Amino acid sequence: MNETPSTPAPQQPKGMTLSAFNALIEGVVSSETILQSQWVIAETSDMRLNRSGHCYLELLEKDNQGTTVARMSAVIWGSKYGKLYYDFLNATGQAMATGMKVLVNVTASFHRLYGLKVVINDIDPSYTLGDMARQRQEIINRLTAEGVIDLNKQLPWPPVPQRIAIVSAAGAAGYGDFMNQLGGNPYGLQFYTCLFHAVMQGNQTVPTVMAALDRINSHIELFDCVVIIRGGGATSELNSFDNYDLASYVANFPIPVIVGIGHERDVTVLDYVAAMRVKTPTAAAEWLIQQGAAALARLDGMQDAVVTAVRDIVAQAREQMAHYTTMIPATAHRIIETNRIRLDNYAKNIPLAAGNLIAMQSTRLERASERIVQAVGHAMQREQLRLNSLGEKAALLSPENTLQRGYALVTAGDRCVTAASQLRPGEQITVQFASGSADATVNNTKQ
């Protein structure tokens, strides 16, 4: 009799679902402490703030040629964004934006639906400031804490500052521009200047400038103010003027100090402590000229101003008296009418504003309901995956599967035997196999 060959059972595909694989990744990421609260140096990109107050962005790393070599999605949750934003703004003087180098504290987060991103926990503004800017800010903070940063600014100016002590390099272009502008002023003003030479670049800047100020201080009664000037150049060449000792000396100097160093874009610590900060040496001369010109204008107009002022006061008083007499009834009526219109507008706008508020709150309630439903669904999926995984593990460890793999179960009476020391010679045992069993007698045991 011929037997019909049986059809082979279809093989199950190897592998797991994507959601199960993502769940494994999620578990690994959340359990690795090294991926939590790590400080990372990166560049910000594509910053955007959504309606919920969360800030989404990209973190980039670029090589020396500007090529992006690493990229990661990031988020600052709304609960922290406001504080981090204002702390950064207060420390650096500028808002967080795309294209900034930052030092951020991040925690890796993997979502099985949205993938991998990092959550930004904190930002160190001092890194963005850079070392030079950080030192400058430390000097400014120190001078502020010592209460001296505004001392020079608070000194009174003479009506016309004409006796000028100049701290500069004798052959510098900035000094030449200053003198040419001062001497060629269109008002014919006379200024009395004295140059106190100093090195305005390099390691000798601080000691020579302070020595020049010392010499000026020894003849302080001869001068109305001090001008410290230097022409433009590379920003790195102005580092010497970000010096605490020099800034403190200028802040405490007994007569007003004008600082005209570099270009308009250049700012040093001296600019914060001097009585007057101007853009360039030429601008320093122009400021002094304008003070003299203003004094001349005041003198020229003073004689006629007194008579004119008296006449004007009398005429204005008469006009005001007549005006008030005729305008009081009309003004009162206008005020009453204006407030009646405003009251009507308020009454009309109250229902509209209330309706808008109710609609906005209803929308928020609907969105919250949707998020709750989604969250419950996700939780049920996670638990179902966990139960399936536990069931598979239980099935793999069941006695039936263990026997199928070639193992046997030995019993003596109603107890399971797991070691030879549990048996005695002559004792009856039963050996259970995957298919069937056998009875046996113990002859001897070996430990």
Secondary structure, DSSP 8 states (H G I E B T S, - for coil): -------------SS--HHHHHHHHHHHHHH-GGGSSEEEEEEEEEEEE-TTS-EEEEEEEE-TTS-EEEEEEEEE-HHHHHHHHHHHHHHHSS---TT-EEEEEEEEEEETTTEEEEEEEEE-HHHHHHHHHHHHHHHHHHHHHTT-TTTTTTS---SS--EEEEEE-TT-HHHHHHHHHHHT-TT----EEEEEE---SSTTHHHHHHHHHHHHHHTGGG-SEEEEEE----GGGGGGGS-HHHHHHHHT-SS-EEEEES-TT---HHHHHSSEE-SSHHHHHHHHHHHHHHHHHHHHHHHHHHHHHHHHHHHHHHHHHHHHHHHHHHHHHHHHHHHHHHHHHHHHHHHHHHHHHHHHHHHHHHHHHHHHHHHHHHHHHHHHHHHHHHHHHHHHTSHHHHHHTT--EEEETTEE--SGGG--TT-EEEEE-SS-EEEEE------
